[in-house]
Amino acid sequence: MYKSLLKPLFFLKKPEDAHHFTTALTKFSFNFPIVSSIVKSTFKLDDPRLEREVFGLKFKNPVGLAAGFDKDAKVIDEMAMLGFGFIEIGTLTPKPQDGNPQPRLFRLPQDEALINRMGFNNGGVTEAVERLKKRKSDVLVGGNIGKNKVTPNENAVDDYLICLEALHPYVDYFVVNVSSPNTPNLRDLQEKEPLKALLTAVKSANDAKEKPKPILLKIAPDLTDGQLDDIIEIVKETGIDGVIATNTTIDRSQLKTDKSEVEAIGAGGVSGKVLKNRSTEVIRYLSEKSGKAFPIIGVGGIYSAEDAIEKLEAGASLVQVYSGMIYEGPGLIKSIKKGLLAYFSR
């Protein structure tokens, strides 16, 4: 139904308009008891074999919603009805910001990919906290945090600590995002010394809490092997709990879409099927080189159960989807879980 009816209708709209329309429709319709009952019965698939315990948290299943879809924690309860094992909100910043000028989200149907240069558009961490206080589902929630565009890198630590402090009582884990290509100079924070300083400060603030939460680092797929070696060393030295691999890529060499069309779109990170192989390579490298020293959440190009299994076999403990859900529909989550059950039963 999604691919034959809903997707063509959604794709008639501009990508960002379609996103706002679908989230608003979901928020409205899923809260009618009869609709929520139908949705839950259609998409629910619980099985003890899908359960995972990772960085001290118990996940009902290993399939999560990646950051970026629900930046402002508006549809956590509704997305939980689709059967996600965990949902990551954000990226959130201390102050509200509009992000980059529109248009800033583009579809590449030939590649089943997206290009975005959203620029951390969000209503600010305080607004998100008010929504988190009212959520009803027990789904695990991660808080993906970043810095405001106007904050210079030398003061970036302050922004991450503000977000940590505000979100701490209301999320189950944190993700330090220094890998978005859409905030000027943000990726400079992935360099060894700035990253170590940032993670040390965040870890220290977290450890001072009565109940510390797991701290993860989200990295870019465009890092060299040497930089990935640095990541492994930094994770071990700072004692953070894991890595999310990977964010969007600035590499466009694998795209089938006409080069002139891609160039006309302009700057932005690419997500979707073209990211699948590289994200898996990064996961495998981190897992093997570190001796499986820390958990990895695999994200990038997951459009099927086979794609998810590939990530798990490469060394991921959990997976996340976003672009795959746009192209395949919400049934993707249940489909992945069915595939995982078949895989576990072999």
VEXDRENTI-937936 format. One record per residue (C-alpha): x, y, z. Coordinates in steps of 0.05 Angstrom, whole numbers, padded with zeros to 5 digits, always signed. Last residue first. Layout:
! residues N
XYZ...
***
This chain:
! residues 346
+00386-00415+00220+00337-00389+00272+00374-00323+00284+00369-00307+00210+00295-00322+00207+00285-00277+00268+00327-00223+00236+00286-00225+00173+00222-00217+00211+00252-00158+00249+00274-00126+00184+00205-00134+00154+00173-00105+00217+00215-00042+00211+00208-00037+00135+00132-00035+00141+00140+00040+00154+00153+00053+00081+00207+00030+00032+00232+00096+00005+00223+00141+00065+00236+00083+00113+00302+00069+00079+00322+00142+00087+00315+00135+00163+00339+00069+00193+00380+00050+00254+00418-00013+00273+00441-00046+00337+00501-00088+00359+00543-00072+00297+00603-00116+00281+00604-00130+00207+00554-00187+00216+00506-00137+00248+00513-00089+00190+00502-00144+00139+00442-00168+00178+00411-00098+00172+00422-00097+00096+00392-00167+00090+00331-00145+00130+00319-00091+00079+00331-00018+00062+00390-00002+00108+00433+00048+00070+00469+00079+00129+00465+00064+00203+00502+00015+00248+00503+00026+00323+00570+00003+00349+00586-00027+00417+00657-00022+00446+00721-00063+00449+00703-00108+00391+00777-00121+00381+00787-00047+00366+00813-00059+00296+00760-00111+00280+00700-00072+00305+00722-00004+00280+00741-00031+00211+00677-00072+00205+00633-00012+00223+00670+00033+00175+00664-00017+00118+00589-00024+00133+00581+00051+00129+00618+00051+00063+00576-00004+00033+00508+00024+00051+00519+00097+00036+00496+00093-00036+00431+00063-00012+00409+00124+00026+00442+00187+00054+00481+00242+00021+00504+00304+00059+00494+00373+00030+00521+00425-00017+00490+00442-00085+00427+00416-00116+00450+00439-00185+00512+00396-00178+00468+00334-00169+00426+00350-00229+00489+00363-00271+00519+00297-00249+00459+00257-00272+00435+00211-00217+00476+00146-00213+00512+00168-00149+00575+00130-00128+00622+00190-00134+00580+00234-00089+00623+00234-00027+00599+00285+00025+00571+00228+00066+00515+00225+00117+00527+00200+00188+00555+00132+00204+00571+00094+00246+00545+00108+00315+00599+00095+00367+00601+00068+00438+00604+00077+00513+00652+00133+00527+00714+00115+00566+00754+00176+00546+00817+00137+00529+00782+00077+00496+00736+00120+00453+00795+00165+00436+00839+00108+00413+00784+00078+00369+00770+00147+00340+00844+00158+00326+00846+00092+00288+00785+00117+00249+00825+00180+00232+00882+00137+00206+00833+00094+00166+00807+00158+00134+00742+00190+00155+00687+00201+00103+00635+00158+00136+00624+00211+00189+00621+00196+00263+00568+00195+00317+00597+00188+00387+00559+00153+00442+00550+00169+00517+00511+00120+00561+00473+00154+00617+00500+00170+00687+00452+00160+00746+00470+00206+00803+00503+00253+00754+00577+00270+00760+00593+00217+00708+00553+00256+00656+00592+00320+00668+00658+00282+00663+00636+00245+00600+00616+00310+00566+00682+00343+00584+00724+00283+00563+00684+00278+00498+00698+00350+00480+00772+00348+00498+00783+00283+00459+00746+00311+00400+00787+00376+00399+00852+00335+00404+00838+00282+00352+00802+00319+00296+00727+00304+00296+00714+00376+00320+00735+00400+00251+00671+00366+00227+00631+00425+00256+00669+00476+00214+00604+00503+00183+00542+00463+00202+00518+00420+00144+00570+00365+00141+00543+00332+00205+00597+00294+00240+00606+00325+00309+00544+00294+00339+00552+00272+00411+00498+00220+00421+00466+00212+00489+00429+00154+00522+00364+00140+00559+00331+00208+00553+00289+00250+00601+00330+00264+00663+00393+00282+00624+00361+00327+00571+00374+00395+00601+00443+00380+00629+00467+00344+00566+00442+00401+00522+00478+00454+00563+00541+00410+00563+00540+00404+00487+00534+00479+00480+00591+00493+00529+00637+00445+00493+00628+00484+00429+00663+00546+00456+00728+00539+00416+00686+00515+00358+00651+00582+00353+00577+00583+00371+00536+00616+00317+00516+00550+00285+00490+00523+00351+00524+00461+00377+00502+00389+00377+00463+00336+00414+00429+00271+00395+00386+00249+00454+00368+00175+00452+00300+00148+00471+00282+00077+00494+00209+00062+00481+00166+00064+00544+00109+00103+00511+00073+00161+00544+00111+00224+00528+00093+00287+00567+00161+00304+00599+00193+00292+00531+00151+00347+00501+00175+00398+00552+00247+00374+00541+00242+00386+00467+00224+00460+00478+00283+00468+00525+00331+00435+00475+00319+00484+00419+00265+00488+00366+00306+00452+00314+00342+00463+00248+00410+00430+00255+00435+00454+00187+00385+00421+00141+00435+00409+00085+00403+00346+00059+00413+00299+00000+00369+00238-00003+00377+00170-00035+00339+00117-00073+00393+00126-00126+00345+00139-00184+00298+00172-00135+00348+00226-00114+00306+00266-00066+00325+00334-00039+00325+00370+00028+00351+00441+00036+00303+00484-00004+00304+00524+00039+00355+00567+00077+00398+00532+00128+00377+00519+00199+00322+00558+00234+00354+00557+00302+00327+00547+00373+00381+00554+00426+00417+00498+00464+00421+00452+00403+00383+00388+00387+00402+00338+00333+00354+00312+00350+00314+00252+00373+00336+00179+00371+00283+00126+00376+00291+00055+00403+00264-00014+00390+00220+00012+00335+00153-00023+00327+00111+00025+00287+00074+00045+00350+00139+00074+00377+00137+00124+00320+00071+00152+00348+00098+00157+00419+00161+00193+00395+00124+00240+00349+00144+00311+00369+00212+00299+00399+00242+00360+00364+00287+00327+00312+00240+00270+00297+00268+00246+00230+00338+00273+00240+00365+00221+00288+00358+00149+00267+00298+00106+00284+00319+00041+00316+00319-00033+00301+00354-00077+00353+00292-00103+00388+00261-00095+00457+00325-00059+00478+00352-00067+00548+00404-00014+00566+00471-00027+00600+00514-00008+00540+00474-00059+00498+00425-00111+00522+00386-00138+00463+00317-00168+00453+00300-00197+00384+00300-00269+00409+00249-00250+00462+00199-00235+00406+00155-00174+00394+00127-00158+00326+00079-00100+00323+00067-00066+00256-00005-00084+00238-00032-00095+00308-00001-00030+00332-00027+00009+00273-00097-00019+00278-00101-00004+00353-00072+00066+00342-00125+00079+00290-00183+00055+00333-00158+00094+00393-00149+00160+00354-00080+00185+00372-00048+00155+00310-00088+00203+00266-00064+00270+00289+00009+00257+00303+00015+00215+00241-00017+00268+00198+00029+00321+00227+00090+00276+00216+00067+00260+00145+00055+00333+00126+00120+00358+00157+00159+00306+00119+00122+00318+00054+00136+00393+00060+00210+00377+00070+00212+00332+00009+00172+00377-00038+00105+00345-00050+00088+00297-00106+00132+00246-00071+00081+00240-00015+00027+00220-00065+00073+00169-00100+00093+00141-00031+00021+00133-00007-00008+00090-00062+00036+00036-00093+00096+00040-00046+00055+00049+00018+00000+00000+00000
***
